[in-house]
């Protein structure tokens, strides 16, 4: 399955895992918005392809360990908003 939009919430993308039992291609995405927990769940899943260049907008407070995980998995920008 291929996601054709450019911006998506991490929660909506994780919901796709309940619908599709195949790899989900997110290479067309430019930005994912969501909690650090949801984004890390995506990283941990072996079902998402194309994560490595996506910009991330994190909606909760993150510590340096969480930031390191996010930085290790994308060359895109990481922005923290909220809280």
C-alpha positions in Angstrom: 0.0 0.0 0.0 1.3 3.5 -0.9 0.4 6.7 1.0 0.0 9.4 -1.6 -0.4 12.5 0.7 2.4 14.7 1.8 1.4 15.3 5.4 -0.1 12.7 7.8 -0.5 12.1 11.5 1.4 9.3 13.0 -1.8 8.0 14.6 -3.5 7.8 11.2 -0.6 5.9 9.8 -0.5 3.5 12.7 -4.2 2.9 12.1 -3.3 1.6 8.6 -1.5 -1.3 10.3 -4.9 -2.5 11.5 -6.3 -2.4 8.0 -3.5 -3.6 5.9 -1.3 -6.5 6.6 1.4 -5.5 4.1 4.2 -3.0 3.9 3.1 0.6 3.8 5.1 2.9 1.5 5.4 6.4 3.0 8.1 7.7 0.6 5.7 10.4 -0.8 5.2 11.9 2.7 7.2 15.0 3.6 5.9 15.5 7.2 4.6 13.3 10.0 2.9 14.9 13.0 2.4 13.1 16.2 3.5 12.2 19.7 7.0 10.8 20.1 5.5 7.5 21.3 3.5 7.1 18.0 6.4 8.1 15.8 8.7 5.6 17.6 6.1 2.9 17.2 6.3 3.6 13.5 10.0 3.4 13.6 9.9 0.1 15.5 7.4 -1.4 13.0 8.9 -3.3 10.1 5.8 -2.3 8.0 6.7 1.2 7.0 9.1 1.9 4.1 10.5 5.3 3.3 10.8 6.8 6.8 14.4 8.0 6.5 13.9 11.5 4.9 10.6 12.6 6.4 10.3 15.8 8.5 8.9 15.1 12.0 6.7 17.4 14.1 6.6 16.0 17.6 3.6 17.2 19.7 4.8 16.3 23.1 7.9 16.9 25.2 10.9 14.8 24.3 14.1 14.1 26.2 17.5 13.7 24.7 17.3 9.9 24.4 14.0 10.2 22.4 15.5 12.9 20.2 18.5 10.7 19.5 16.2 7.9 18.3 14.3 10.2 16.0 17.5 11.7 14.6 18.9 8.3 14.0 15.9 7.4 11.8 15.4 10.5 9.6 17.6 13.0 7.9 14.6 15.3 7.8 14.0 18.1 10.3 12.6 17.5 13.8 10.4 20.1 15.3 8.8 20.0 18.7 5.5 21.9 19.2 3.2 22.1 22.2 3.8 21.3 25.9 
